[in-house]
Amino acid sequence: TINFLKNNTEQVNIKFFVSKDLQAKNPKLAEYAEYLRKLLVEYKNKGNGYIDVGVIDVVPFENSQYEAEKYGITELNLGDGIKYQFLGVSFSNLNGKFQSIPQLIEQRKENVEDDITRMLAVVTQKRKPYLGIISPLFSVADENNPLKNIKNWPFVNAVEKFGYNIVPIRATTPYIEESVDVVLLLYPLEVDTSLRYALDQYLVKGGKLIILMDAFSEERFRDQEEYYSYRSGLTQFLEHHGVSYNEYVLAGDNENSRVVIMDGKKVQYPLKIDIKNKMLANHVINKNIDKIYYNHGGFFEYKKQDGMIATIIAETSKNSGLLLAEKMTDLGYSDLEENYIVTDKNYILSLLLEGKFRPYYSYPPMNDPELISKLPIFIGSPENYGKLLLVGDADIVNEVLWNNESGAKSGVFDIT
């Protein structure tokens, strides 16, 4: 935050909206509001004259309430039946671009500085980064195509609030624009030659690629109520870069599992893993993450490759085991005891590869001359330093535990 404020030369107006009667209605929250006010004053004091802070007392049905709502500040629902309580903040630059945190909830006190600085970064940045999303299994809404009546996931809305342009990418594309800063591939399913080629060329040219695999999609299971085997179409592609991934086996962790009710009794259920700080590498990717719900996910193995830096981002404890994904259908406690195999081995749940990626293809693998004529020149050797982040569970993006209501639950921001 200090570095950001030192280097920022864009004028920002911060409006802190707080209900005038908050002290009378909710003294505890009023204490947090005072803490926030002092924090925002710190931003102003260290902002070299570029940060202005104003406090707006919100009174129900007066102009102050309408102004709060205009800036996206929403009414708090504290479960106490008290209405018209507001505590939020907006950020705007001289060009009218603005962002807001609609509700400042006390549960995010440890993360609120990070949230504020992110919002400031969004309104002051000169160029919005482009995030390409490829999702063969669940569609991402395309705002440029109003005929597709698809609502965006809360995850996507949250990413947009952090200042990204979302670019939906077809799962059959043979080419990814270099202007796309990061590509996120969710639920890879039967990835065809065209997309494999596009991903390969993107990495070779120095792109940043995140792939969230899934050996057992809870979202699809809830929707269809039956198990599907998942062939990602990427196993050989990953093996080319030294990574093994079994599409039919799930990792469990007895030490970091959640308690569930099975067959009428409470049991430790190893396939629902709570990834906590001790399981996370000390890496910028894990900044501010307290816990990730990793449900019925897969795992990776890595064989060292020359010129490649590999970082284990998250892994299980040694008190772990495995289960065939196909055994998940109607799994009861007795089935779990019979089929879950304790292995006493660590399993990699997330892996980051960095370096110059060797091309998977030695020439363009398409047979369509018209298509090939439209593609840029084939890159046959690594050009720039690329990054590949692998995660063994895709449901974390739209799992209800994390991502039910964007902004109302702290986990949404952390996982984003």
N, C-alpha and C positions, 0 to 999 in steps of 0.2 A: 504494500500500500504506500509506504513512504517513497519507494522508488517511482511508483506511478505518479504520485502527486508532484514529485520533484521534476519529472520530465513532461508533465502535461502542460500544454499551452492553449487548451480549448476552454472557453468560458462555459461553466455549468451552473445551472440554477437548481438547487435541491429544495424541495418543498416537503416539510415534515408535517403530516396530517395527524392530529391527535384530538380525540373527543374532549370538549371543554369540561364535561362532567365526569371524566374518567376517574379522577381521585375519589369522587363520592360513590361512583358505581362499582369500581374495581381497584381498591388501593394497591394491591399487589402488582397489577399490570401497570398502574400509574408509576410505580417505582422503576419498572423496566423502561417505560416511556422516558423517564428522566435520564436513565442511563443512556438511551439512544440519542436523546437531545445533546448530551455532553459529548458523545462519540462523534456526532455530526459536526459539532463545533470544532472538534479536533481536526476533522477533515478541512474545515474552512481555514483554521489557523495555519495548517501546514500546506495549504493549496496555492501559495504564492500569488494570492489575489485572483485566482481563476475559479475558485469555488465560493459560491454564495449560498447561504442557508437561511431559509425562512420557516417559521413555525406557524401553522394555520390551525386555529382552534375550530374544530368542527362542531357545529350546532345543528341538530336535526331540522330538516325542512327549510334551512336558510341557505344563502348562496354558498357558504363554506362546504355544505354537504354536496351540493351540485358540482362544485369545483373538484372536490375529492373524487367523486364518481367519474368526472370527465378525465381525470388522470389515472383512472383504473383502480383506485383504492376501493376496496370492498368491505362490507360490513362484517365485523367479527361475529362468529357464532361460538360462544364460550360455553354453551350448554346450561347457562343459568337463567335463560328466558329474558335477559335484558337486551333490548333492541337498540339499534342506531349507535353502536360503539365502533369507532374507527381508530386504527393505528397503522399507518402505512407511510410510504415515502415515494416521491417521484423525482426523476432526474431529467433535465432537458437542456439542450444546447441552444445557441442563438438562432439556429435554422429551424427550430421547432421540433426537432427529433427528440422523442422522450421515451423513457423506460420507467417502470414502476415496480416496487415490491408491494403488492396489494394488501398484504397482512404481515405485520411484524410480530411473529409469535415467539414467546419466551423460550420455547424448546430449541430455538435456533440461536440462542445467545452466543454459543461458542463459535458459530459459523457466520454471524451476521456481518462482521467486517468483510469477510470474503464475498458475501452476497452484495454488499454495497459497492465494493471496489469493482466487482464484475459489471455491475450496472453502469458505473462511471466509465469503465472501459468501452462498453457498448456505445454509449452516446458520444464518446469522443473519438472513436476510431474512424479513420478516413475511408477504410474499405471493409466491407463485411466479408468475413471468410465464407467460402462455399463448402458445404457439407453434402456430399452425394450419398443418398441412401438407396440401397438395392435390397428389396425384400421379396423373394419369390413366393413366400408362403402367405404373408399378410400385406395387403396393399398399404402404401403410404399415400395420403391424400396429395393430389397435385392441384395446387391452388390455381394454376393456369388452365385447368380443365374443369370448369364448373359443372359439366355434364356428368362427371363422375361424382355421385353423391356419397362421398366417403368422408367421415369425420377423421381428423388427424388424431393420432395418439397424443395423450398428455406429454409423453416424452418428447415428441417432435415440437410441440408448442413451447416446452421448456427450453429446448435447444435454440429455438428462434428468439426467445427472450434473452438468451445469452449472446445474441448478436450474430448468429449464423444465417446465411441464405441456404435454404433447403433445396437441393436439386434431386428430385426423384429420377432414378436411372433404371431403364428397362433391364430385366434379367437376361435379355438376349443381345445386349449391345456388344459390338466388337471393339468399341473404342470409348475411352473415358478422357474427357477434356483435361488438359494439364492445368486449366484454371481452377479445377476442383481441388481444394486444399486437402481434404480428408474424405475417404470413401468408407462408409459403414455398410458391410454386407451382413444382413440378418437372416437367420434360418436358411443357409445355402441348401438348395434342394435340386438334385439332378442338374447341377451347373453345366451348361453346354459348352461346346468348343469356343463359341464366340465370346462368351463372358470370361472364360478362363484366359483366353488370349488377351482380352481387354485388361484384366487384372494383372496379368504377367507384364504387359507392356507398361502399365501404370507404375508398377513397382520398380521395373528396370530403369525408368526415367526419374526415379526418386520420389515416388508418391508415398503417401501415408495411408495405409489400409488397415481397417479394423474388421475382423471376421468373428462373429458370434455364432459358433456352431451349436447344434443341439441334437443329442442322441434320442431324446424323448421330449417332445414339445408338449408342455402342459396346456398351452393355449389351444392347440389342435385337439388334444385329448378331451378337454372340456367341451369343445365344440362338436366333435364327432363321436365321443365316447368309445373309441376303440384305438388300439395301438397301431401305428404305422411305422414300418422300418424306414429309416432315413438314409438315403444314399446322397451324400452331399455333392459328389462329382469332383471333390477336391482332394481326395486322399493321396493320389499320386503327385498332384501339384504340391502338397505340403511335404511329402516325402522327399521331393526334389530339393527342398530347403532344409532337410534334416529332421522334419517333424512327423511323428507317427500319431495317428488319431483313429481310435476304434469306434466306428459309428453305431455299434450295437451293445456297448458296455457302459454302465454308469458307475461313477465313483461315489463312495460313501465315506463318512468320517465319524467314527463312534465318539470321538472326543469332543467334536464341535457340532454335534447334531441337535435337533430340536425335539422337544417332547410332543408327541401326538397321541391321539386315542385310536387304537386299533383293536378290533374285536372286543370292545367294551373296556379296555384297560389302557392306562397311560404307559407308553413305552418310549425309549429313546429311538428315534427313527433316523438312521445314519444317512439316508439319501436326501434329507433336507438339511443342508449344511449352512451354518451361520459363519460366513467368512469374517473373522474379526481381525483386529490390528496385528495380533501375533502371527497371523497367517499371511500377512501382506508385506511385500518388500518395501524397504525404505526408498520410495521412488516418487517422483512428482505426480505420476498417474494416480497414486493412492492418497494424495493430499486431501485431508478433511473427511475421508471415508471411515466411518465407525464400524459399519457392518454391512454386508451384502447377503441378501437371501439367495442362495444358490440351490435350486431345487431340481433334483433328478438331472444333473449335468454330467457331461463327459470329462475326459482328461487328455493330456498330451504327454508324449515322451520326446526327448530331443537328443539328437546325435550331433556333436560339435561339428561345425562347418568352418573351413578356413575363411578368414576375413569377415566373419559374422559375429556380432556381439549378441548374446542371448541372456535375457534377464527373466528369472522366474518372478512374475508379478504376484501370484497367489498360489498356495499349495495346501494340501491337507496335512494333518498330523500323521505320525507313523501308525497311529491306531485307526487304520482305515481298511476299506474292503471294496468289493466289486459286485455288481448285479447285472445280469443280462437285461437289456431294456425290454425285451419281449415278455419278461416275467411280470411287468408292471400291471397288466390287465387283471383287475379284481384281486390285487395283492392283499392278503390278510397277514396277520402276525405269524401264523404257522408257516405260510408260504415264504415270508421274509426270512425266518429262521432257517428254512430248508435251502433257500436259493442264494442268500447273501453270503459271500465268501470273505472272511476276514483274512487279509494278506499281510498286515503289519508293515506297510510300505507307504512312503509319501507319494502323492499324485499331484502333478502340475495341473492347476485349474485355469491358469492364465499365463501366457508366455509372450514376451516382446522380443522380436528379432530386429536388429538394426545393422545396416551395412549396404554394400553394393550387391544387389540381388542378381544372381546368374539367371539368364532367361530360361524359362521352361521350354519354350519353342525355339527351334533353330531357323524357322522360316514361318511366314504366315500360314496357318493351317486351314485356310478357307479355300473352297474350290470355285467360288462364285467370282468370275473375273470382274463383273460390274461392282461388286462389293469391295473387292481388293483395290480397285481403281480409286475408290473414295477414301481409303484409309491413308493415314500419313505413312511416311517411310518406316519400314520395319526396323526396330532396334534389336540388333543381335548380340550386343554386349552391354554390361551395366554402364549407365551414364552418370547417375547421381546416387547419393546416399539415401536409401529408402527405409521405411519403417513398416513392420507388420506386427500388429497386436492380435493375439488369438485368445478367445475366451470360450470355455467349454459349455456355456449355458446362454441361450438367447432369450429365455423367458424373463430374465432380469430386466429387460427393457420395458416390457408391457405387463409384467406380473402385478396383480392387484395389490399385493402387500407393499410394493414400492410405488406404484405408479397409478393409483386409483384416481387421485385428484391432484393434478399438478399444482404445486404451490402450497397446498394445505398440509402436505406431509413432507417432513424434512428429507426423507429418503429420495424423493424425486430429484431434488437439487444435487444431492450427494452422488447419486448414480450417474446423473447427466455429466 
